[in-house]
Amino acid sequence: EGVDFEESFAHVARLEAVRLFIAYAAHKSFTVYQMNVKTAFLYGPHKEEVYVNQPDGFVDPYHPDKVYRLKKALYGLKQAPKAWYDELPNFLVSKGFSKGSIDPTIFITKHRGDILLM
């Protein structure tokens, strides 16, 4: 079995950038909200063909050796985080966000006097 997943890392904000944001928010008495989109990685398109075996308990008895080509990311797929992040910056910039100058994985926008940081 092959294990070459090409680029399979997930981009994350640097700890220093997160600390700087929290310190600034505390200094300005901002209210900080946090959220997590658990299914975010399922929305990144694949750049290569990925095939998977039939899952245990769902094997077709007439075609037990059949494999399936994935059309979208699958939860736990090694390439999913990077595929999702490759799409995210373009989407956020199209919605008025700007890429952070300290950390390029952080995006910022202002709306009605509020600051939104992703």
N, C-alpha and C positions, 0 to 999 in steps of 0.2 A: 504494500500500500504506500502511496506517495504521501509525503508530509510537507511538501513545498507549497506554502500558502501565499507566496508572493509577499506583499505587504499586508500584515494583519494586525497592526497595532491600533490602539484607540488614542486619539488626541485628548489630552486632559489639560485643564488650566494649571499653570504653575502655582505651587503653594504660596509663593511670595505675592503673586497677583491677587489671590483670594484674600490673604491677610491684609494687604493694602486696601482692598475694597471694604473689608469689614471695619478696619480702623477708620477709614473715611466716613463710612455710614454711621459709626458710633459718634465720631466727632460732630457730624451734622445732625445727629439725633434722627436719622432716617429709620423708618420701619423697613425691615428686611424680610422678604418672603423667599422660601426655597421650594422648588418643585422638582420632580423627576418624572420623565416620560419613560416608563418601563419598556415600551414596545418601540422605541425610537429606531433601534438598529434594524428593525424589520422593513424599513422603508428605503433602504439604499439599494440601488440597482447593481447588478453584477457586471463586471467587465470581462469576465471569463466564464466558460461553461463549467458548471459544478454539478456533479452527479452524486446521488445518495442511494444507499441500499434501502430496501424495504424495512420499515421498523418492525421489531419483534411484536408479534401479535396481530400484525396487519399484512402478513406475507400472502401473496396471491398463490393458492395451492396449484394453480395451473401454470404459473410462470414464477417459480420460486427464485430464479436467478435474475429477474428483471430489476433494473435500476431506473431511477427517475432523474430527469434533468430539472434543476431548480429554475424557476422563472424569477423569483424574488429571494431576498435573504431569508434564512431560516434561523430561528433562535438558537444561539450557541455556535453558529458558523464562524470560523476564525476570521474571515474576511469582512464580516458584517459591520463592525465598528468603523473601519476605514471607509467602506463603501458609503455608509451613512454620512460620515464627516465630509467626504468629497462633495456631497450635494448641499450640505448645510450652509457654508459661507455664501454661495450664490443666492440661495433663497433668502437668507437674512439681509444681505445687502439690497436685494430687490424690494424688501419691505422697509427700507430706510435705516437699517442698522449700519454702524461703521465698525470696522475691525479695530480691536484695541491696539494701541501703540506699544504698550508694555508686554502684552501677551496676545499673540494672534489668534488664540483659541477663545478669546473673550470678545463679545460683540455688545455694542452700546447703542441705545437710542433714547431720545427724550420725547415724552408725550404729555401734554398739559401740565408741565412743571414737574412731572415724575421722571426719574431715570430708571431705565430698564436695562439690566446687565444680564447677559446670557453667556 
